[in-house]
Amino acid sequence: MNISVLNNQIILIFLLMLVGVLINKIGFMHPQTANDLTNILLNIVSPCLIINAFEQSYSADRVQQLLLAGIGIIVFYLLEILLASIFFKGVKDSNLRRIYKYGSIFSNAGFMGIPLVSSLFGKMGVFFAVVSLAGFNIFNWTYGLSLFNKNKSNIKKLSRLRTVLLNPNIISIFLGLILFIFSVSLPSTISQTVKYVGSINTPLSMIVIGNSLGNIKIQKEAKSLGIWLTVFLRNILFPILAIVVLEFLGVSGVALDTTVIMMACPVAGIVVLFTLQNKDDVSPAITLMGISTILSLITIPIVFYLIPYI
């Protein structure tokens, strides 16, 4: 894919975010509305987009690339966890340490990654992006949640496993794989409905993200070295590491481009939710997410440009 195409899509996403910021400033979207739209996007729209992406003829080559990308993502997350633990071991404030570690490891793959690869590569991009989404959900609801979970009981661990398995996106991936492997086509009316619902993912996701950015005020935390180190790891260093891991395993073409873009997305917004649930100071998480998201409009094209040279 030409880098200019990616730049055009980034500009489009930036403009859609600006629409969200404008909606926020005018006061058209209240907090409950934003929460409701987020739930609709994550639990209905995104699964429809995934199922639609798997409605294509079976290809052994695609399955091979999908499996290689999956192995790469597992290796990549394990490396991220190891490196984040090393980088932030000396942070004494437990809340900041959790936020920095989580923020550097987990990208906004579902909320920003899926819309971006969908607009860039269409169904083929989403097809390969689902393995990144699956990796995110598995590691997020296990290791990610454990960073903020003060209760380490087996009951809590069982609840986390149930959360992973019953996530609508994970369910849609399993359903989509069945459709793809057995070359099953949904009835035309249902298929068209799924396609229509999935098609609103990109504009609505970006507007909701823009609305969130409209609430962010650059706090004193923006002067913190830890914030900027986390942004550097999440937006630049770790995505470059992803390129190295994936190319070493033989991932190429759209599978490589899509997976790298998913890994190059900014800090996952769930860091704010987890911090709130932990009853800790949420301002560093909000600042981190805002800075990372804004800078990603520049860093994603930079990372993508580096793929042929690594």
C-alpha atoms as a printed R data frame, in Angstrom:
    type eleno elety resid chain resno       x       y      z
1   ATOM     1    CA   MET     A     1   0.000   0.000  0.000
2   ATOM     2    CA   ASN     A     2   1.246   3.455 -0.910
3   ATOM     3    CA   ILE     A     3   2.135   5.626  2.090
4   ATOM     4    CA   SER     A     4   0.062   8.455  0.595
5   ATOM     5    CA   VAL     A     5  -3.055   6.286  0.859
6   ATOM     6    CA   LEU     A     6  -2.377   5.804  4.568
7   ATOM     7    CA   ASN     A     7  -1.787   9.537  5.003
8   ATOM     8    CA   ASN     A     8  -5.125  10.274  3.332
9   ATOM     9    CA   GLN     A     9  -6.902   7.845  5.657
10  ATOM    10    CA   ILE     A    10  -5.175   9.352  8.696
11  ATOM    11    CA   ILE     A    11  -6.342  12.803  7.594
12  ATOM    12    CA   LEU     A    12  -9.874  11.432  7.169
13  ATOM    13    CA   ILE     A    13  -9.759   9.901 10.658
14  ATOM    14    CA   PHE     A    14  -8.431  13.184 12.056
15  ATOM    15    CA   LEU     A    15 -11.348  15.071 10.483
16  ATOM    16    CA   LEU     A    16 -13.843  12.555 11.872
17  ATOM    17    CA   MET     A    17 -12.294  13.001 15.314
18  ATOM    18    CA   LEU     A    18 -12.651  16.763 14.915
19  ATOM    19    CA   VAL     A    19 -16.361  16.203 14.261
20  ATOM    20    CA   GLY     A    20 -16.474  14.336 17.578
21  ATOM    21    CA   VAL     A    21 -14.630  17.161 19.349
22  ATOM    22    CA   LEU     A    22 -17.090  19.678 17.845
23  ATOM    23    CA   ILE     A    23 -20.053  17.571 18.976
24  ATOM    24    CA   ASN     A    24 -18.558  17.530 22.471
25  ATOM    25    CA   LYS     A    25 -18.010  21.290 22.589
26  ATOM    26    CA   ILE     A    26 -21.525  22.012 21.333
27  ATOM    27    CA   GLY     A    27 -22.870  19.641 23.980
28  ATOM    28    CA   PHE     A    28 -24.711  17.273 21.637
29  ATOM    29    CA   MET     A    29 -23.277  14.127 23.235
30  ATOM    30    CA   HIS     A    30 -23.782  13.549 26.947
31  ATOM    31    CA   PRO     A    31 -21.652  11.051 28.940
32  ATOM    32    CA   GLN     A    32 -24.423   8.444 28.966
33  ATOM    33    CA   THR     A    33 -24.832   8.782 25.189
34  ATOM    34    CA   ALA     A    34 -21.097   8.247 24.702
35  ATOM    35    CA   ASN     A    35 -21.205   5.156 26.945
36  ATOM    36    CA   ASP     A    36 -24.203   3.756 25.061
37  ATOM    37    CA   LEU     A    37 -22.554   4.319 21.660
38  ATOM    38    CA   THR     A    38 -19.353   2.695 22.922
39  ATOM    39    CA   ASN     A    39 -21.287  -0.399 24.013
40  ATOM    40    CA   ILE     A    40 -23.073  -0.530 20.648
41  ATOM    41    CA   LEU     A    41 -19.774  -0.241 18.775
42  ATOM    42    CA   LEU     A    42 -17.950  -2.881 20.805
43  ATOM    43    CA   ASN     A    43 -20.791  -5.381 21.204
44  ATOM    44    CA   ILE     A    44 -22.797  -5.070 17.968
45  ATOM    45    CA   VAL     A    45 -21.079  -3.059 15.209
46  ATOM    46    CA   SER     A    46 -17.575  -4.525 15.559
47  ATOM    47    CA   PRO     A    47 -18.792  -8.168 15.639
48  ATOM    48    CA   CYS     A    48 -20.837  -7.514 12.482
49  ATOM    49    CA   LEU     A    49 -17.749  -6.078 10.779
50  ATOM    50    CA   ILE     A    50 -15.749  -9.182 11.751
51  ATOM    51    CA   ILE     A    51 -18.375 -11.666 10.530
52  ATOM    52    CA   ASN     A    52 -18.679  -9.779  7.242
53  ATOM    53    CA   ALA     A    53 -14.884  -9.964  6.766
54  ATOM    54    CA   PHE     A    54 -14.938 -13.775  7.023
55  ATOM    55    CA   GLU     A    55 -17.570 -14.140  4.321
56  ATOM    56    CA   GLN     A    56 -15.093 -15.077  1.591
57  ATOM    57    CA   SER     A    57 -13.739 -18.171 -0.110
58  ATOM    58    CA   TYR     A    58 -11.407 -20.431  1.857
59  ATOM    59    CA   SER     A    59  -7.696 -19.967  1.166
60  ATOM    60    CA   ALA     A    60  -4.920 -22.073  2.696
61  ATOM    61    CA   ASP     A    61  -2.416 -19.237  2.188
62  ATOM    62    CA   ARG     A    62  -4.578 -16.828  4.181
63  ATOM    63    CA   VAL     A    63  -4.969 -19.359  6.984
64  ATOM    64    CA   GLN     A    64  -1.199 -19.821  7.105
65  ATOM    65    CA   GLN     A    65  -0.618 -16.063  7.325
66  ATOM    66    CA   LEU     A    66  -3.360 -15.793  9.957
67  ATOM    67    CA   LEU     A    67  -1.710 -18.483 12.106
68  ATOM    68    CA   LEU     A    68   1.756 -16.943 11.720
69  ATOM    69    CA   ALA     A    69   0.358 -13.537 12.695
70  ATOM    70    CA   GLY     A    70  -1.292 -15.154 15.720
71  ATOM    71    CA   ILE     A    71   1.994 -16.689 16.871
72  ATOM    72    CA   GLY     A    72   3.703 -13.333 16.307
73  ATOM    73    CA   ILE     A    73   1.128 -11.503 18.420
74  ATOM    74    CA   ILE     A    74   1.548 -13.930 21.334
75  ATOM    75    CA   VAL     A    75   5.346 -13.549 21.212
76  ATOM    76    CA   PHE     A    76   4.980  -9.785 20.862
77  ATOM    77    CA   TYR     A    77   2.721  -9.413 23.912
78  ATOM    78    CA   LEU     A    78   5.067 -11.509 26.032
79  ATOM    79    CA   LEU     A    79   8.012  -9.317 24.978
80  ATOM    80    CA   GLU     A    80   5.999  -6.169 25.708
81  ATOM    81    CA   ILE     A    81   5.104  -7.408 29.188
82  ATOM    82    CA   LEU     A    82   8.745  -8.249 29.909
83  ATOM    83    CA   LEU     A    83  10.111  -4.927 28.624
84  ATOM    84    CA   ALA     A    84   7.402  -2.831 30.324
85  ATOM    85    CA   SER     A    85   8.192  -4.532 33.637
86  ATOM    86    CA   ILE     A    86  11.867  -3.624 33.183
87  ATOM    87    CA   PHE     A    87  11.270  -0.031 32.070
88  ATOM    88    CA   PHE     A    88   8.846   0.818 34.871
89  ATOM    89    CA   LYS     A    89  10.235  -1.315 37.689
90  ATOM    90    CA   GLY     A    90  11.628   1.760 39.432
91  ATOM    91    CA   VAL     A    91   8.352   3.730 39.474
92  ATOM    92    CA   LYS     A    92   7.444   3.913 43.159
93  ATOM    93    CA   ASP     A    93   3.861   5.148 42.789
94  ATOM    94    CA   SER     A    94   1.827   1.964 42.257
95  ATOM    95    CA   ASN     A    95  -0.958   3.757 40.377
96  ATOM    96    CA   LEU     A    96   1.477   5.352 37.918
97  ATOM    97    CA   ARG     A    97   3.363   2.072 37.518
98  ATOM    98    CA   ARG     A    98   0.140   0.269 36.588
99  ATOM    99    CA   ILE     A    99  -0.909   2.990 34.155
100 ATOM   100    CA   TYR     A   100   2.506   3.169 32.472
101 ATOM   101    CA   LYS     A   101   2.809  -0.597 32.104
102 ATOM   102    CA   TYR     A   102  -0.720  -1.046 30.801
103 ATOM   103    CA   GLY     A   103  -0.498   1.987 28.509
104 ATOM   104    CA   SER     A   104   2.740   0.857 26.896
105 ATOM   105    CA   ILE     A   105   1.503  -2.711 26.288
106 ATOM   106    CA   PHE     A   106  -2.079  -2.332 25.079
107 ATOM   107    CA   SER     A   107  -3.069  -0.436 21.934
108 ATOM   108    CA   ASN     A   108  -6.495   0.849 20.982
109 ATOM   109    CA   ALA     A   109  -6.714  -2.040 18.503
110 ATOM   110    CA   GLY     A   110 -10.477  -2.496 18.513
111 ATOM   111    CA   PHE     A   111 -11.683   1.064 18.698
112 ATOM   112    CA   MET     A   112  -9.141   2.680 16.359
113 ATOM   113    CA   GLY     A   113  -7.283  -0.208 14.710
114 ATOM   114    CA   ILE     A   114 -10.255  -2.042 13.210
115 ATOM   115    CA   PRO     A   115 -11.771   1.112 11.645
116 ATOM   116    CA   LEU     A   116  -8.391   2.117 10.220
117 ATOM   117    CA   VAL     A   117  -7.549  -1.230  8.598
118 ATOM   118    CA   SER     A   118 -11.144  -1.542  7.381
119 ATOM   119    CA   SER     A   119 -10.880   1.776  5.554
120 ATOM   120    CA   LEU     A   120  -7.413   0.907  4.203
121 ATOM   121    CA   PHE     A   121  -7.745  -2.756  3.205
122 ATOM   122    CA   GLY     A   122 -11.469  -3.524  3.340
123 ATOM   123    CA   LYS     A   123 -12.633  -7.039  4.231
124 ATOM   124    CA   MET     A   124  -9.149  -8.495  3.754
125 ATOM   125    CA   GLY     A   125  -7.702  -6.101  6.321
126 ATOM   126    CA   VAL     A   126 -10.375  -6.900  8.904
127 ATOM   127    CA   PHE     A   127  -9.853 -10.625  8.212
128 ATOM   128    CA   PHE     A   128  -6.228 -10.395  9.372
129 ATOM   129    CA   ALA     A   129  -6.970  -7.776 12.044
130 ATOM   130    CA   VAL     A   130  -9.197 -10.150 14.006
131 ATOM   131    CA   VAL     A   131  -6.189 -12.112 15.280
132 ATOM   132    CA   SER     A   132  -4.808  -8.892 16.798
133 ATOM   133    CA   LEU     A   133  -8.213  -8.208 18.319
134 ATOM   134    CA   ALA     A   134  -8.328 -11.719 19.782
135 ATOM   135    CA   GLY     A   135  -4.831 -11.288 21.228
136 ATOM   136    CA   PHE     A   136  -5.823  -7.973 22.768
137 ATOM   137    CA   ASN     A   137  -8.917  -9.417 24.435
138 ATOM   138    CA   ILE     A   138  -7.087 -12.452 25.813
139 ATOM   139    CA   PHE     A   139  -4.165 -10.500 27.278
140 ATOM   140    CA   ASN     A   140  -6.264  -7.492 28.311
141 ATOM   141    CA   TRP     A   141  -8.776  -9.457 30.362
142 ATOM   142    CA   THR     A   142  -6.080 -11.618 31.950
143 ATOM   143    CA   TYR     A   143  -2.761  -9.834 32.425
144 ATOM   144    CA   GLY     A   144  -4.104  -6.294 31.847
145 ATOM   145    CA   LEU     A   145  -6.906  -6.655 34.361
146 ATOM   146    CA   SER     A   146  -4.564  -8.329 36.864
147 ATOM   147    CA   LEU     A   147  -2.440  -5.151 36.954
148 ATOM   148    CA   PHE     A   148  -5.395  -3.306 38.487
149 ATOM   149    CA   ASN     A   149  -7.070  -6.163 40.314
150 ATOM   150    CA   LYS     A   150  -6.317  -6.132 44.032
151 ATOM   151    CA   ASN     A   151  -8.235  -9.372 44.549
152 ATOM   152    CA   LYS     A   152  -6.264 -12.339 43.201
153 ATOM   153    CA   SER     A   153  -8.811 -15.037 44.134
154 ATOM   154    CA   ASN     A   154  -9.579 -17.997 41.867
155 ATOM   155    CA   ILE     A   155 -13.161 -16.764 41.579
156 ATOM   156    CA   LYS     A   156 -11.895 -13.546 40.037
157 ATOM   157    CA   LYS     A   157  -9.645 -15.496 37.659
158 ATOM   158    CA   LEU     A   158 -12.599 -17.646 36.580
159 ATOM   159    CA   SER     A   159 -14.664 -14.503 36.019
160 ATOM   160    CA   ARG     A   160 -11.889 -13.083 33.806
161 ATOM   161    CA   LEU     A   161 -11.790 -16.259 31.713
162 ATOM   162    CA   ARG     A   162 -15.558 -16.094 31.272
163 ATOM   163    CA   THR     A   163 -15.250 -12.433 30.213
164 ATOM   164    CA   VAL     A   164 -12.747 -13.410 27.508
165 ATOM   165    CA   LEU     A   165 -14.751 -16.343 26.150
166 ATOM   166    CA   LEU     A   166 -18.103 -14.514 26.152
167 ATOM   167    CA   ASN     A   167 -16.761 -11.319 24.570
168 ATOM   168    CA   PRO     A   168 -18.939 -10.644 21.473
169 ATOM   169    CA   ASN     A   169 -15.848 -10.024 19.338
170 ATOM   170    CA   ILE     A   170 -14.317 -13.382 20.303
171 ATOM   171    CA   ILE     A   171 -17.641 -15.132 19.604
172 ATOM   172    CA   SER     A   172 -17.873 -13.397 16.216
173 ATOM   173    CA   ILE     A   173 -14.312 -14.532 15.377
174 ATOM   174    CA   PHE     A   174 -15.248 -18.169 16.066
175 ATOM   175    CA   LEU     A   175 -18.449 -17.825 14.010
176 ATOM   176    CA   GLY     A   176 -16.519 -16.104 11.225
177 ATOM   177    CA   LEU     A   177 -13.904 -18.873 11.154
178 ATOM   178    CA   ILE     A   178 -16.661 -21.460 10.712
179 ATOM   179    CA   LEU     A   179 -18.078 -19.472  7.797
180 ATOM   180    CA   PHE     A   180 -14.619 -19.111  6.233
181 ATOM   181    CA   ILE     A   181 -13.315 -22.666  6.717
182 ATOM   182    CA   PHE     A   182 -16.505 -24.292  5.413
183 ATOM   183    CA   SER     A   183 -17.139 -21.568  2.795
184 ATOM   184    CA   VAL     A   184 -20.617 -20.946  4.189
185 ATOM   185    CA   SER     A   185 -22.542 -17.883  3.042
186 ATOM   186    CA   LEU     A   186 -25.190 -16.218  5.160
187 ATOM   187    CA   PRO     A   187 -28.636 -15.670  3.606
188 ATOM   188    CA   SER     A   188 -28.441 -12.544  1.442
189 ATOM   189    CA   THR     A   189 -30.789 -10.460  3.628
190 ATOM   190    CA   ILE     A   190 -28.882 -11.298  6.816
191 ATOM   191    CA   SER     A   191 -25.527 -10.797  5.079
192 ATOM   192    CA   GLN     A   192 -26.594  -7.372  3.827
193 ATOM   193    CA   THR     A   193 -27.849  -6.401  7.290
194 ATOM   194    CA   VAL     A   194 -24.538  -7.449  8.859
195 ATOM   195    CA   LYS     A   195 -22.668  -5.472  6.183
196 ATOM   196    CA   TYR     A   196 -24.743  -2.322  6.749
197 ATOM   197    CA   VAL     A   197 -24.279  -2.448 10.525
198 ATOM   198    CA   GLY     A   198 -20.535  -3.044 10.194
199 ATOM   199    CA   SER     A   199 -20.147  -0.162  7.730
200 ATOM   200    CA   ILE     A   200 -20.841   2.473 10.413
201 ATOM   201    CA   ASN     A   201 -17.882   1.299 12.489
202 ATOM   202    CA   THR     A   202 -15.242   3.720 11.182
203 ATOM   203    CA   PRO     A   203 -17.148   7.043 11.301
204 ATOM   204    CA   LEU     A   204 -18.941   6.316 14.569
205 ATOM   205    CA   SER     A   205 -15.780   5.048 16.307
206 ATOM   206    CA   MET     A   206 -13.795   8.131 15.347
207 ATOM   207    CA   ILE     A   207 -16.599  10.480 16.401
208 ATOM   208    CA   VAL     A   208 -16.831   8.763 19.809
209 ATOM   209    CA   ILE     A   209 -13.020   8.979 20.235
210 ATOM   210    CA   GLY     A   210 -13.120  12.649 19.221
211 ATOM   211    CA   ASN     A   211 -15.857  13.264 21.765
212 ATOM   212    CA   SER     A   212 -13.615  11.746 24.460
213 ATOM   213    CA   LEU     A   213 -10.677  13.903 23.377
214 ATOM   214    CA   GLY     A   214 -12.912  16.953 23.713
215 ATOM   215    CA   ASN     A   215 -13.075  16.297 27.461
216 ATOM   216    CA   ILE     A   216  -9.316  16.075 27.912
217 ATOM   217    CA   LYS     A   217  -7.334  18.892 29.452
218 ATOM   218    CA   ILE     A   218  -3.560  18.670 29.356
219 ATOM   219    CA   GLN     A   219  -2.745  18.118 33.004
220 ATOM   220    CA   LYS     A   220   0.421  18.618 34.997
221 ATOM   221    CA   GLU     A   221   1.085  14.912 34.307
222 ATOM   222    CA   ALA     A   222   2.018  15.897 30.733
223 ATOM   223    CA   LYS     A   223   5.352  17.097 32.150
224 ATOM   224    CA   SER     A   224   6.093  13.636 33.555
225 ATOM   225    CA   LEU     A   225   8.949  11.687 31.990
226 ATOM   226    CA   GLY     A   226   6.973   8.490 32.626
227 ATOM   227    CA   ILE     A   227   4.105   9.684 30.430
228 ATOM   228    CA   TRP     A   228   6.440  10.442 27.522
229 ATOM   229    CA   LEU     A   229   8.387   7.195 27.929
230 ATOM   230    CA   THR     A   230   5.093   5.291 27.809
231 ATOM   231    CA   VAL     A   231   4.009   7.169 24.676
232 ATOM   232    CA   PHE     A   232   7.385   6.455 23.032
233 ATOM   233    CA   LEU     A   233   7.108   2.746 23.817
234 ATOM   234    CA   ARG     A   234   3.463   2.450 22.747
235 ATOM   235    CA   ASN     A   235   3.578   4.647 19.639
236 ATOM   236    CA   ILE     A   236   7.086   3.988 18.297
237 ATOM   237    CA   LEU     A   237   9.339   1.350 19.880
238 ATOM   238    CA   PHE     A   238   6.871  -1.495 20.441
239 ATOM   239    CA   PRO     A   239   5.312  -1.233 16.934
240 ATOM   240    CA   ILE     A   240   8.837  -1.407 15.463
241 ATOM   241    CA   LEU     A   241   9.458  -4.471 17.628
242 ATOM   242    CA   ALA     A   242   6.237  -5.943 16.186
243 ATOM   243    CA   ILE     A   243   7.626  -5.518 12.648
244 ATOM   244    CA   VAL     A   244  10.790  -7.407 13.621
245 ATOM   245    CA   VAL     A   245   8.870 -10.275 15.253
246 ATOM   246    CA   LEU     A   246   6.342 -10.638 12.420
247 ATOM   247    CA   GLU     A   247   8.891 -10.509  9.600
248 ATOM   248    CA   PHE     A   248  11.081 -13.031 11.426
249 ATOM   249    CA   LEU     A   249   8.111 -15.427 11.466
250 ATOM   250    CA   GLY     A   250   7.431 -14.880  7.754
251 ATOM   251    CA   VAL     A   251   4.294 -12.740  7.981
252 ATOM   252    CA   SER     A   252   3.991 -10.619  4.837
253 ATOM   253    CA   GLY     A   253   1.673  -8.601  2.616
254 ATOM   254    CA   VAL     A   254  -1.674  -7.421  3.957
255 ATOM   255    CA   ALA     A   255  -1.291  -9.647  7.028
256 ATOM   256    CA   LEU     A   256   1.920  -7.823  7.984
257 ATOM   257    CA   ASP     A   257   0.633  -4.333  7.191
258 ATOM   258    CA   THR     A   258  -2.625  -4.881  9.059
259 ATOM   259    CA   THR     A   259  -1.044  -6.392 12.168
260 ATOM   260    CA   VAL     A   260   1.578  -3.646 12.405
261 ATOM   261    CA   ILE     A   261  -1.077  -0.926 12.119
262 ATOM   262    CA   MET     A   262  -3.110  -2.612 14.867
263 ATOM   263    CA   MET     A   263  -0.021  -2.698 17.092
264 ATOM   264    CA   ALA     A   264   0.863   0.930 16.243
265 ATOM   265    CA   CYS     A   265  -2.437   2.314 17.535
266 ATOM   266    CA   PRO     A   266  -2.365   4.598 20.605
267 ATOM   267    CA   VAL     A   267  -2.940   3.706 24.251
268 ATOM   268    CA   ALA     A   268  -6.124   1.726 24.837
269 ATOM   269    CA   GLY     A   269  -8.837   3.827 26.449
270 ATOM   270    CA   ILE     A   270  -9.659   0.956 28.830
271 ATOM   271    CA   VAL     A   271  -6.744   2.147 30.980
272 ATOM   272    CA   VAL     A   272  -9.050   4.944 32.167
273 ATOM   273    CA   LEU     A   273 -11.856   2.501 33.000
274 ATOM   274    CA   PHE     A   274  -9.547   0.135 34.893
275 ATOM   275    CA   THR     A   275  -8.066   3.026 36.890
276 ATOM   276    CA   LEU     A   276 -11.544   4.286 37.796
277 ATOM   277    CA   GLN     A   277 -12.636   0.811 38.876
278 ATOM   278    CA   ASN     A   278  -9.528   0.596 41.043
279 ATOM   279    CA   LYS     A   279 -10.537   3.907 42.726
280 ATOM   280    CA   ASP     A   280  -7.187   5.523 41.836
281 ATOM   281    CA   ASP     A   281  -6.270   8.948 40.426
282 ATOM   282    CA   VAL     A   282  -7.445   8.824 36.807
283 ATOM   283    CA   SER     A   283  -5.855  12.067 35.528
284 ATOM   284    CA   PRO     A   284  -2.516  10.437 34.469
285 ATOM   285    CA   ALA     A   285  -4.425   7.801 32.488
286 ATOM   286    CA   ILE     A   286  -6.570  10.443 30.746
287 ATOM   287    CA   THR     A   287  -3.518  12.562 29.905
288 ATOM   288    CA   LEU     A   288  -1.611   9.545 28.610
289 ATOM   289    CA   MET     A   289  -4.478   8.409 26.400
290 ATOM   290    CA   GLY     A   290  -4.984  11.915 24.981
291 ATOM   291    CA   ILE     A   291  -1.323  12.556 24.135
292 ATOM   292    CA   SER     A   292  -0.853   9.083 22.651
293 ATOM   293    CA   THR     A   293  -4.001   9.377 20.510
294 ATOM   294    CA   ILE     A   294  -3.137  12.812 19.128
295 ATOM   295    CA   LEU     A   295   0.470  11.838 18.346
296 ATOM   296    CA   SER     A   296  -0.650   8.569 16.720
297 ATOM   297    CA   LEU     A   297  -1.895  10.589 13.752
298 ATOM   298    CA   ILE     A   298   1.803  11.229 13.062
299 ATOM   299    CA   THR     A   299   3.442   8.083 14.474
300 ATOM   300    CA   ILE     A   300   1.263   5.500 12.665
301 ATOM   301    CA   PRO     A   301   2.415   6.694  9.189
302 ATOM   302    CA   ILE     A   302   6.020   6.827 10.456
303 ATOM   303    CA   VAL     A   303   5.887   3.220 11.697
304 ATOM   304    CA   PHE     A   304   4.169   2.044  8.510
305 ATOM   305    CA   TYR     A   305   6.803   3.805  6.387
306 ATOM   306    CA   LEU     A   306   9.545   1.873  8.236
307 ATOM   307    CA   ILE     A   307   8.135  -1.608  7.417
308 ATOM   308    CA   PRO     A   308  10.176  -2.142  4.191
309 ATOM   309    CA   TYR     A   309  13.378  -0.979  5.888
310 ATOM   310    CA   ILE     A   310  13.308  -3.277  8.939
